[in-house]
Amino acid sequence: MLRTLFVTALLAGVALPAHAQDAPAAPLAPQAPLAPKPAALAVEGVPPLPLAMVAKVRPYLEARAAGFAGWDPKPARC
């Protein structure tokens, strides 16, 4: 009795995942426009980025460095 119950549960556990794989796929969402990959970079295994993400990140990429040249503690007087 216990052996029959175990075999039945085992077969049901094996059959359910196989049945779930045959389920119809969900309809695909419309694809957002993707940013082109630069020709100078060799990119492997990186998914393409949506243009919206590129636009959000652009302000952080447009930065410049500024070095401190010096400071005179005595103000120049006329």
N, C-alpha and C positions, 0 to 999 in steps of 0.2 A: 504494500500500500504506500509506504513512504517512498519507496524507490520509484513507483509510478508517478507520484506527485512531483518528485525531484526531476524526473525526465520530462514531464509535461512543462514544468516551469522553465527548464533549460531550453527546450525547443521554442517555447513562447518568447523567451528572452533573445534567442537568436533570430527569430522570424520578425519581430517587431522592428528592429533597426533596418532590416532589409526592406521591409514594407515602407518605412519612412523615406527611404532613398528614392522610391518610385513616385513620391508626391510631386505634383506639378510645381515648377519653379514660380516664384512670385514675379509679377511683371516688373521689368526693369524701369527704373526712374529715368527721366530724360537726362542725358549726359551734359554736364556743364562744360563750357569751352576750356580746353587744357592749354597750359603754357608750353611753348616749344622748349626742348632741351637745347642748351648751347652746344654748338658744334665743337667747341674747344674742350668740353668735358666728356670723359668716358663714364657713362652712367650705366650701372648694372644693378638690377634688383630694386630700383627705386621707382615707386609708382609715379605717374605723371601728376603734376600739381594743377589744381583749378586756377584759372586766371583771377578769381576773386581772392584767393589766398595770397597770390603774388601781390595784388594791389594792397592788401592789408599789411604786408610785411615791408613793402618798399620804403616807408618813412624810416624804418630802423636800419636800412642798408645805405641810406644816403646821409652819411655822417662824415665829418672831417676832423682831423686832429688839430689842436692848437696848443703850442708850447708856451710856457710862461717865460717872457724875455727878461724881465727884471722889474724892480720897483725902487724908486728913490724916496727914502723916508723924508727928505727935506724938500718941501714944495718949492718950485721955481718961482721967484718973486721978481717983479719988474722994478 
